[in-house]
Amino acid sequence: MDIYKDHIDLITVYIEEAHASDEWPIGSRISYVQPKCDVDRIRIAKDFIETTKYRIPLLIDPVSRDNPFSKMYNPWPIRFYVVDKMKRFRYIAEPIKGSYSLELIRNALDEVIQ
């Protein structure tokens, strides 16, 4: 994504914990309970950023406001959205056989920056 750094604003929104140990554990060595407050979600997000050296700005979907991003955009488990300068959705990537076509996302980004 570095090729787009001068052309787009890229953000990540941390929504629900996908495999929370108190809801849907998968036996991972990294395990969190589902956050019950914003402080918990922020702590998990900070752990992720520090552990992975994540460089993309990361926002949280506030638990205190009943997860408004999740309710509005239904991003679970993961989605990619391309929004143009007029704040219109130009592309919403949905999984194809459990994965995403990076080519389709790249094409949507290229179209928006032209």
N, CA, C and O of each residue as an XYZ file, in Angstrom:
456
protein
N       0.805     -1.205      0.000
C       0.000      0.000      0.000
C       0.845      1.265      0.000
O       0.316      2.369     -0.133
N       2.149      1.110      0.148
C       3.017      2.281      0.149
C       2.930      3.067     -1.156
O       3.177      4.273     -1.166
N       2.582      2.400     -2.257
C       2.488      3.114     -3.534
C       1.346      4.117     -3.539
O       1.319      5.018     -4.377
N       0.402      3.973     -2.614
C      -0.743      4.877     -2.543
C      -0.594      5.953     -1.466
O      -1.466      6.812     -1.338
N       0.482      5.923     -0.698
C       0.591      6.778      0.484
C       0.443      8.269      0.194
O      -0.003      9.015      1.066
N       0.803      8.719     -0.995
C       0.676     10.138     -1.328
C      -0.659     10.469     -1.997
O      -0.905     11.618     -2.364
N      -1.517      9.460     -2.153
C      -2.752      9.659     -2.910
C      -4.027      9.368     -2.127
O      -5.097      9.862     -2.483
N      -3.924      8.582     -1.078
C      -5.132      8.200     -0.345
C      -4.894      8.315      1.159
O      -3.755      8.323      1.628
N      -5.982      8.402      1.890
C      -5.943      8.285      3.343
C      -6.433      6.880      3.657
O      -7.552      6.512      3.299
N      -5.615      6.116      4.311
C      -5.942      4.738      4.627
C      -6.125      4.624      6.129
O      -5.257      5.043      6.894
N      -7.241      4.062      6.556
C      -7.471      3.849      7.985
C      -8.005      2.436      8.205
O      -8.506      1.788      7.286
N      -7.884      1.987      9.430
C      -8.421      0.710      9.860
C      -9.363      0.998     11.017
O      -9.077      1.853     11.854
N     -10.486      0.286     11.067
C     -11.402      0.415     12.196
C     -11.442     -0.939     12.897
O     -11.813     -1.952     12.303
N     -11.056     -0.935     14.161
C     -11.098     -2.155     14.969
C     -12.507     -2.296     15.517
O     -12.974     -1.475     16.307
N     -13.173     -3.355     15.078
C     -14.545     -3.613     15.525
C     -14.496     -4.681     16.616
O     -13.628     -4.630     17.488
N     -15.389     -5.620     16.580
C     -15.432     -6.668     17.593
C     -14.207     -7.580     17.501
O     -13.595     -7.720     16.442
N     -13.868     -8.190     18.627
C     -12.801     -9.181     18.659
C     -13.357    -10.440     18.000
O     -14.289    -11.055     18.519
N     -12.791    -10.822     16.862
C     -13.360    -11.897     16.039
C     -13.400    -13.244     16.753
O     -14.376    -13.982     16.624
N     -12.371    -13.564     17.489
C     -12.304    -14.877     18.144
C     -12.066    -14.691     19.640
O     -11.128    -15.246     20.212
N     -12.936    -13.901     20.254
C     -12.807    -13.638     21.687
C     -12.865    -14.946     22.466
O     -13.653    -15.841     22.158
N     -12.012    -15.034     23.482
C     -11.926    -16.284     24.249
C     -13.215    -16.595     25.000
O     -13.461    -17.750     25.350
N     -14.042    -15.582     25.253
C     -15.301    -15.810     25.957
C     -16.485    -16.012     25.003
O     -17.618    -16.185     25.452
N     -16.229    -15.991     23.691
C     -17.321    -16.159     22.716
C     -17.041    -17.236     21.677
O     -17.844    -18.149     21.483
N     -15.901    -17.123     21.014
C     -15.593    -18.045     19.920
C     -14.093    -18.318     19.892
O     -13.408    -17.904     18.957
N     -13.577    -19.008     20.903
C     -12.127    -19.236     20.968
C     -11.658    -20.200     19.879
O     -12.343    -21.165     19.542
N     -10.482    -19.914     19.343
C      -9.915    -20.814     18.324
C      -8.589    -21.408     18.778
O      -7.883    -22.040     17.993
N      -8.256    -21.203     20.043
C      -7.035    -21.787     20.565
C      -5.773    -21.044     20.213
O      -4.681    -21.604     20.306
N      -5.893    -19.804     19.814
C      -4.729    -19.002     19.454
C      -3.904    -18.675     20.691
O      -4.432    -18.602     21.801
N      -2.606    -18.478     20.489
C      -1.758    -18.064     21.611
C      -2.061    -16.626     22.014
O      -1.744    -16.211     23.129
N      -2.671    -15.867     21.111
C      -3.120    -14.507     21.416
C      -4.615    -14.595     21.660
O      -5.378    -14.972     20.771
N      -5.024    -14.246     22.864
C      -6.422    -14.445     23.218
C      -6.922    -13.304     24.095
O      -6.297    -12.957     25.098
N      -8.037    -12.735     23.712
C      -8.675    -11.660     24.475
C     -10.142    -11.982     24.660
O     -10.748    -12.660     23.830
N     -10.711    -11.499     25.745
C     -12.162    -11.567     25.898
C     -12.752    -10.413     25.097
O     -12.060     -9.443     24.788
N     -14.032    -10.524     24.765
C     -14.692     -9.451     24.016
C     -14.662     -8.176     24.857
O     -15.114     -8.195     26.002
N     -14.145     -7.078     24.327
C     -14.111     -5.832     25.100
C     -15.507     -5.389     25.528
O     -16.456     -5.415     24.744
N     -15.606     -4.983     26.791
C     -16.887     -4.509     27.333
C     -16.919     -2.989     27.459
O     -17.957     -2.405     27.774
N     -15.768     -2.350     27.210
C     -15.697     -0.889     27.284
C     -14.618     -0.397     26.320
O     -13.800     -1.178     25.832
N     -14.630      0.898     26.058
C     -13.670      1.482     25.121
C     -12.227      1.286     25.585
O     -11.341      1.049     24.764
N     -11.985      1.382     26.891
C     -10.626      1.221     27.413
C     -10.085     -0.163     27.062
O      -8.920     -0.294     26.689
N     -10.916     -1.189     27.178
C     -10.484     -2.547     26.824
C     -10.168     -2.645     25.332
O      -9.159     -3.234     24.946
N     -11.020     -2.076     24.506
C     -10.796     -2.135     23.057
C      -9.526     -1.375     22.682
O      -8.761     -1.827     21.830
N      -9.304     -0.242     23.305
C      -8.095      0.542     23.040
C      -6.850     -0.239     23.471
O      -5.840     -0.225     22.768
N      -6.914     -0.911     24.604
C      -5.777     -1.701     25.093
C      -5.429     -2.810     24.098
O      -4.255     -3.034     23.804
N      -6.438     -3.498     23.584
C      -6.199     -4.568     22.618
C      -5.630     -3.987     21.322
O      -4.714     -4.557     20.728
N      -6.174     -2.858     20.892
C      -5.663     -2.207     19.674
C      -4.197     -1.806     19.849
O      -3.390     -1.991     18.938
N      -3.857     -1.262     21.007
C      -2.458     -0.880     21.273
C      -1.552     -2.107     21.261
O      -0.453     -2.069     20.709
N      -2.017     -3.192     21.869
C      -1.230     -4.438     21.839
C      -0.966     -4.870     20.404
O       0.153     -5.249     20.057
N      -1.998     -4.813     19.576
C      -1.868     -5.200     18.165
C      -0.852     -4.316     17.448
O       0.027     -4.815     16.745
N      -0.975     -3.011     17.628
C      -0.073     -2.062     16.968
C       1.371     -2.315     17.384
O       2.270     -2.343     16.543
N       1.588     -2.497     18.679
C       2.948     -2.715     19.176
C       3.515     -4.060     18.739
O       4.682     -4.146     18.355
N       2.702     -5.104     18.794
C       3.164     -6.447     18.453
C       3.494     -6.576     16.973
O       4.483     -7.209     16.601
N       2.660     -5.972     16.132
C       2.826     -6.126     14.684
C       3.560     -4.965     14.032
O       3.881     -5.016     12.845
N       3.827     -3.909     14.814
C       4.417     -2.673     14.269
C       3.532     -2.114     13.146
O       4.018     -1.663     12.109
N       2.241     -2.160     13.387
C       1.223     -1.730     12.427
C       1.374     -0.246     12.146
O       1.479      0.555     13.075
N       1.388      0.131     10.865
C       1.662      1.525     10.492
C       0.440      2.291     10.001
O       0.520      3.502      9.797
N      -0.664      1.626      9.810
C      -1.871      2.288      9.299
C      -2.656      2.846     10.488
O      -2.825      2.149     11.488
N      -3.143      4.098     10.397
C      -3.937      4.625     11.509
C      -5.099      3.680     11.839
O      -5.791      3.182     10.951
N      -5.289      3.451     13.132
C      -6.307      2.518     13.588
C      -7.279      3.229     14.518
O      -6.879      3.794     15.536
N      -8.536      3.199     14.168
C      -9.605      3.761     14.998
C     -10.342      2.610     15.656
O     -10.274      1.473     15.189
N     -11.046      2.904     16.740
C     -11.872      1.864     17.344
C     -13.340      2.197     17.136
O     -13.731      3.364     17.091
N     -14.136      1.156     17.011
C     -15.589      1.289     17.009
C     -15.988      1.343     18.482
O     -15.846      0.339     19.180
N     -16.483      2.482     18.980
C     -16.673      2.629     20.420
C     -17.755      1.716     21.009
O     -18.922      1.764     20.619
N     -17.328      0.899     21.945
C     -18.255      0.044     22.677
C     -19.254      0.915     23.429
O     -20.431      0.570     23.530
N     -18.784      2.041     23.955
C     -19.629      2.939     24.749
C     -20.800      3.512     23.955
O     -21.796      3.949     24.531
N     -20.674      3.506     22.643
C     -21.760      4.024     21.791
C     -22.426      2.886     21.023
O     -23.087      3.114     20.010
N     -22.248      1.665     21.512
C     -22.886      0.471     20.956
C     -22.423      0.159     19.533
O     -23.222     -0.231     18.681
N     -21.129      0.335     19.288
C     -20.498     -0.055     18.025
C     -21.172      0.533     16.777
O     -21.640     -0.221     15.924
N     -21.227      1.850     16.660
C     -21.957      2.463     15.540
C     -21.406      2.125     14.158
O     -22.177      1.978     13.210
N     -20.085      1.999     14.027
C     -19.520      1.658     12.716
C     -20.017      0.284     12.280
O     -20.444      0.098     11.140
N     -19.958     -0.671     13.197
C     -20.424     -2.026     12.878
C     -21.894     -2.045     12.499
O     -22.298     -2.734     11.563
N     -22.684     -1.286     13.231
C     -24.127     -1.260     12.933
C     -24.421     -0.614     11.582
O     -25.326     -1.043     10.868
N     -23.661      0.410     11.238
C     -23.914      1.132      9.996
C     -23.369      0.388      8.768
O     -24.028      0.345      7.729
N     -22.178     -0.193      8.884
C     -21.501     -0.717      7.701
C     -21.334     -2.232      7.659
O     -20.841     -2.767      6.666
N     -21.736     -2.931      8.713
C     -21.705     -4.393      8.743
C     -20.366     -4.960      8.246
O     -20.343     -5.731      7.287
N     -19.254     -4.584      8.891
C     -17.942     -4.976      8.378
C     -17.417     -6.335      8.826
O     -16.312     -6.713      8.437
N     -18.165     -7.075      9.623
C     -17.637     -8.325     10.192
C     -17.611     -9.416      9.156
O     -18.577     -9.503      8.397
N     -16.623    -10.243      9.046
C     -15.424    -10.225      9.875
C     -14.392     -9.212      9.389
O     -13.606     -8.707     10.190
N     -14.383     -8.909      8.103
C     -13.439     -7.921      7.570
C     -13.973     -7.430      6.232
O     -14.499     -8.209      5.437
N     -13.837     -6.163      5.999
C     -14.247     -5.570      4.723
C     -13.233     -4.501      4.350
O     -12.527     -3.959      5.200
N     -13.184     -4.217      3.073
C     -12.377     -3.108      2.564
C     -13.329     -2.173      1.834
O     -14.097     -2.599      0.971
N     -13.271     -0.900      2.190
C     -14.119      0.099      1.563
C     -13.238      1.124      0.862
O     -12.217      1.550      1.402
N     -13.633      1.515     -0.332
C     -12.955      2.605     -1.028
C     -13.976      3.734     -1.117
O     -15.053      3.577     -1.692
N     -13.613      4.873     -0.536
C     -14.495      6.038     -0.476
C     -13.813      7.155     -1.253
O     -12.624      7.411     -1.064
N     -14.567      7.824     -2.131
C     -13.954      8.874     -2.936
C     -13.934     10.208     -2.198
O     -14.376     10.301     -1.052
N     -13.414     11.245     -2.867
C     -13.293     12.561     -2.238
C     -14.642     13.185     -1.896
O     -14.730     14.064     -1.039
N     -15.678     12.728     -2.566
C     -17.025     13.225     -2.297
C     -17.703     12.409     -1.184
O     -18.888     12.583     -0.900
N     -16.927     11.525     -0.570
C     -17.374     10.667      0.529
C     -18.446      9.672      0.093
O     -19.356      9.338      0.852
N     -18.315      9.209     -1.152
C     -19.215      8.178     -1.674
C     -18.468      6.857     -1.716
O     -17.283      6.809     -2.043
N     -19.175      5.786     -1.381
C     -18.568      4.463     -1.505
C     -18.385      4.156     -2.982
O     -19.341      4.177     -3.757
N     -17.146      3.872     -3.360
C     -16.862      3.511     -4.742
C     -16.664      2.018     -4.890
O     -16.828      1.461     -5.975
N     -16.303      1.366     -3.771
C     -16.097     -0.080     -3.828
C     -16.194     -0.639     -2.419
O     -15.651     -0.067     -1.473
N     -16.885     -1.754     -2.287
C     -16.951     -2.484     -1.028
C     -16.510     -3.912     -1.337
O     -17.214     -4.662     -2.014
N     -15.347     -4.267     -0.836
C     -14.820     -5.613     -1.081
C     -15.478     -6.593     -0.133
O     -15.543     -6.366      1.075
N     -15.957     -7.666     -0.687
C     -16.525     -8.737      0.115
C     -15.734    -10.000     -0.181
O     -15.188    -10.156     -1.273
N     -15.674    -10.898      0.788
C     -14.853    -12.094      0.588
C     -15.353    -12.984     -0.542
O     -16.555    -13.149     -0.748
N     -14.404    -13.547     -1.260
C     -14.675    -14.531     -2.304
C     -13.966    -15.801     -1.863
O     -12.736    -15.861     -1.865
N     -14.723    -16.800     -1.490
C     -14.159    -18.062     -0.976
C     -13.219    -17.808      0.205
O     -12.144    -18.401      0.290
N     -13.633    -16.926      1.110
C     -12.865    -16.675      2.327
C     -11.683    -15.751      2.181
O     -10.912    -15.586      3.127
N     -11.514    -15.135      1.003
C     -10.375    -14.255      0.781
C     -10.842    -13.018      0.010
O     -12.019    -12.894     -0.331
N      -9.920    -12.121     -0.256
C     -10.228    -10.891     -0.976
C      -9.336    -10.762     -2.185
O      -8.167    -11.146     -2.163
N      -9.905    -10.215     -3.239
C      -9.124     -9.971     -4.439
C      -8.397     -8.642     -4.282
O      -9.003     -7.575     -4.377
N      -7.102     -8.717     -4.045
C      -6.330     -7.481     -3.938
C      -6.323     -6.731     -5.256
O      -6.211     -5.505     -5.273
N      -6.440     -7.443     -6.343
C      -6.491     -6.789     -7.658
C      -7.732     -5.908     -7.775
O      -7.646     -4.791     -8.284
N      -8.883     -6.391     -7.312
C     -10.106     -5.588     -7.378
C      -9.998     -4.358     -6.472
O     -10.444     -3.271     -6.840
N      -9.412     -4.534     -5.303
C      -9.220     -3.393     -4.407
C      -8.258     -2.394     -5.036
O      -8.501     -1.188     -5.010
N      -7.176     -2.896     -5.596
C      -6.184     -2.031     -6.262
C      -6.833     -1.276     -7.427
O      -6.591     -0.081     -7.596
N      -7.645     -1.952     -8.220
C      -8.335     -1.315     -9.343
C      -9.248     -0.199     -8.863
O      -9.306      0.868     -9.474
N      -9.962     -0.443     -7.767
C     -10.864      0.583     -7.216
C     -10.076      1.777     -6.725
O     -10.483      2.918     -6.941
N      -8.947      1.534     -6.063
C      -8.103      2.634     -5.598
C      -7.556      3.432     -6.785
O      -7.570      4.663     -6.771
N      -7.081      2.731     -7.801
C      -6.546      3.419     -8.980
C      -7.610      4.299     -9.644
O      -7.324      5.413    -10.085
N      -8.824      3.788     -9.707
C      -9.917      4.540    -10.322
C     -10.231      5.809     -9.543
O     -10.493      6.855    -10.138
N     -10.206      5.725     -8.233
C     -10.535      6.878     -7.385
C      -9.462      7.954     -7.448
O      -9.779      9.142     -7.396
N      -8.198      7.559     -7.560
C      -7.141      8.601     -7.528
C      -6.903      9.226     -8.898
O      -6.161     10.203     -8.998
N      -7.511      8.692     -9.954
C      -7.326      9.297    -11.277
C      -8.226     10.482    -11.494
O      -8.189     11.099    -12.559
